[in-house]
Amino acid sequence: MPYLFRMSSPPTVAQGAPQASGASPDAASGPAGSGARARQRVDTRERIFETALREFRSVGFAAAQIDRIAKAAGVARGTFYFHFPTKDDVLLELARRINARVARRVAVLGQSDMTLHELLLRVNDALMDEHSRVGEAGLLGDMLSLYVRRPHDVNDESHNLPTLSDELSHHLRAAAERGELHTSLSVEQVAILFMTSLFGVYTRIPQGEELRSTCESLIELLVKGLRASA
């Protein structure tokens, strides 16, 4: 998953998405500066997003039906497509949100004096919190598969939101300057190695103490390797 957590652009509405007859007014054009219409669109998008995630958790991503999601959200099928051209785009939105939340938590870690091992444990804590938010290892696996199936979509370069890989690379660079990191890999490559290794574990082990202990053992192994003399 070489593009893991590189998504950084805010959600955009795809042009030309399918429109069903009877689409709700939030999908229609209106005054550009209408605050009420803008709030309505945000509220509608959020309702569809949350409803879709419930559907994914209930029946699985592959079996989820857009018609059923739209009905449960109280919108027309065309309104779903206006906000999310495909089911994949719901997961892309989930990835954006996870990326931004974790990146912000990692950014403030530099304000405290901690070792490389402590840093990676704290990053894992943030990721595990997000894993708990997702709620299902299967759904997490579906989301991560996007980084293989749609790499161009998740490799946005506009950098309008913080990215986990950039924030982690920043801290790893500081660890290298302190002499804690000795490797021929770049800090960007180390960040990718760390994240893909952890998420590989997350998709295979259910939430619980076994998951946490496995992640902590993996971090210890990685840190020992990174501290070894080149």
Secondary structure, 3 states (H helix, E strand, C coil): CCCCCCCCCCCCCCCCCCCCCCCCHHHCCCCCCCHHHHHHHHHHHHHHHHHHHHHHHHHCCCCCCHHHHHHHHCCCHHHHHHHCCCHHHHHHHHHHHHHHHHHHHHHHHHHCCCCHHHHHHHHHHHHHHHHHHHCCHHHHHHHHHHHHHCHHHHCCCCCCCCCHHHHHHHHHHHHHHCCCCCCCCCHHHHHHHHHHHHHHHHCCCCCCHHHHHHHHHHHHHHHHHHHCCC
